[in-house]
Amino acid sequence: MSKFIHNPVMLNEIIECLKVKPNGWYIDATFGRGGHTQAILDKLGPNGKLIAIDKDLDAIAYARQKYAHDARFQIYHACFSDIPKLLGNNAGKIDGILVDLGVSSAQLDDPSRGFSFRYEAKLDMRMDQSQQVTAAQWLESASSKEISTVLKQYGEEVDAHRIAEKIIAARAIQPIETTKHLSDLISQVKVRYHKKKIHPATLSFQAIRIHVNKELDALNQLLSDAPNLLKKEGILAVMSFHSLEDRMVKRSFRKLVTPNLPKKLPIMEKAIQRPFDWHLKRAMPSSNECEINPRARSAVLRAIRKG
Ligand SMILES: C[S@@+](CC[C@H](N)C(=O)[O-])C[C@H]1O[C@@H](n2cnc3c(N)ncnc32)[C@H](O)[C@@H]1O
């Protein structure tokens, strides 16, 4: 089993939010190292069910070993955009879905996964090791325009164009195959940035990771599927770690709790049938949790409940 771990973020808040029923069926769409899964299993009775999903083969191996003897637990190596296919006839029977977005500490802290500028390693960034294209391979063939669009859209990187040009010039001399090579190139562009708190390569690394893993496409699909997977009173809880994701979650939840009625209809607010209610509009980790686990700092949790 891999030695890298992950501290579950907002564990108590999430368990409180899911209101786990002993005989309920739950989905942990982002198993990671199972911190939230374990807490849900602790609340489930012998007839409850927990379906877990992850793209990462290390996460799958960990889950298979740890829960081999727990009949309530089932793990799938899949993207969470495939949940409707995995559930088949069981769609519509789910009491709660948890989505804890992004990468795990187990992925970030393992140098061989090539996610982080903190380690000298092969530039990889695939959550799913069976996927074909690594970050290095993408940077080898993408045009300057493609690179700068990704950096701008997914990293909100103000120096996107200059970084893209730097990458194109550098790869003509030598392929960009390591995290260090890429982060050095970005740092050379962002010279005035060095006094700031975050590393100059932070936003570009985030953007390339989001692109390589098609993270926002998967989230979009999940947000459109998940409401139909829940049964009455089922809860969908999503925790995001940057504003792009949180904006998508907020907009999609807002649409579900706001029925599309013509304006100025003579109906009392209370009489409107809503397919979903806000269950938790917005919660963030306590300052104590952020101190103990700085990676929790940017977390935002939102949840809706099927009416
Ligand atoms: C933040 S971690 C989850 C940590 C987990 N809640 C825990 O307590 O250990 C996110 C996990 O979701 C996985 N993941 C991210 N996007 C995914 C997707 N679209 N489909 C399946 N798994 C995904 C990642 O591989 C990673 O293991």
The ligand as an SDF file (V2000), in Angstrom:
LIG
                    3D

 27 29  0  0  0  0  0  0  0  0999 V2000
   -9.4620   15.5430   -2.5250 C   0  0  0  0  0  0  0  0  0  0  0  0
   -9.2610   13.8630   -2.8980 S   0  0  0  0  0  0  0  0  0  0  0  0
  -10.5070   13.0580   -1.9630 C   0  0  0  0  0  0  0  0  0  0  0  0
  -10.0670   12.7050   -0.5820 C   0  0  0  0  0  0  0  0  0  0  0  0
  -11.0420   11.8360    0.1810 C   0  0  0  0  0  0  0  0  0  0  0  0
  -12.2950   12.5040    0.4340 N   0  0  0  0  0  0  0  0  0  0  0  0
  -10.4260   11.3630    1.4850 C   0  0  0  0  0  0  0  0  0  0  0  0
  -10.9500   11.6940    2.5540 O   0  0  0  0  0  0  0  0  0  0  0  0
   -9.4130   10.6650    1.4370 O   0  0  0  0  0  0  0  0  0  0  0  0
   -9.8890   13.7370   -4.5020 C   0  0  0  0  0  0  0  0  0  0  0  0
   -9.8230   12.3340   -5.1020 C   0  0  0  0  0  0  0  0  0  0  0  0
  -10.7690   12.2980   -6.1560 O   0  0  0  0  0  0  0  0  0  0  0  0
  -10.2190   11.7070   -7.2930 C   0  0  0  0  0  0  0  0  0  0  0  0
  -10.8850   12.3360   -8.4340 N   0  0  0  0  0  0  0  0  0  0  0  0
  -10.8120   13.6220   -8.8390 C   0  0  0  0  0  0  0  0  0  0  0  0
  -11.5810   13.8240   -9.9120 N   0  0  0  0  0  0  0  0  0  0  0  0
  -12.1810   12.6370  -10.1830 C   0  0  0  0  0  0  0  0  0  0  0  0
  -13.1080   12.2050  -11.1760 C   0  0  0  0  0  0  0  0  0  0  0  0
  -13.5490   13.0280  -12.1290 N   0  0  0  0  0  0  0  0  0  0  0  0
  -13.5320   10.9310  -11.1370 N   0  0  0  0  0  0  0  0  0  0  0  0
  -13.0820   10.0730  -10.1800 C   0  0  0  0  0  0  0  0  0  0  0  0
  -12.1940   10.4210   -9.2270 N   0  0  0  0  0  0  0  0  0  0  0  0
  -11.7440   11.6870   -9.2300 C   0  0  0  0  0  0  0  0  0  0  0  0
   -8.7370   11.9810   -7.2180 C   0  0  0  0  0  0  0  0  0  0  0  0
   -8.0370   10.9830   -7.9080 O   0  0  0  0  0  0  0  0  0  0  0  0
   -8.4860   11.9570   -5.7070 C   0  0  0  0  0  0  0  0  0  0  0  0
   -8.1100   10.6850   -5.2870 O   0  0  0  0  0  0  0  0  0  0  0  0
  1  2  1  0
  2  3  1  0
  2 10  1  0
  3  4  1  0
  4  5  1  0
  5  6  1  0
  5  7  1  0
  7  8  2  0
  7  9  1  0
 10 11  1  0
 11 12  1  0
 11 26  1  0
 12 13  1  0
 13 14  1  0
 13 24  1  0
 14 15  1  0
 14 23  1  0
 15 16  2  0
 16 17  1  0
 17 18  1  0
 17 23  2  0
 18 19  1  0
 18 20  2  0
 20 21  1  0
 21 22  2  0
 22 23  1  0
 24 25  1  0
 24 26  1  0
 26 27  1  0
M  CHG  2   2   1   9  -1
M  END
$$$$
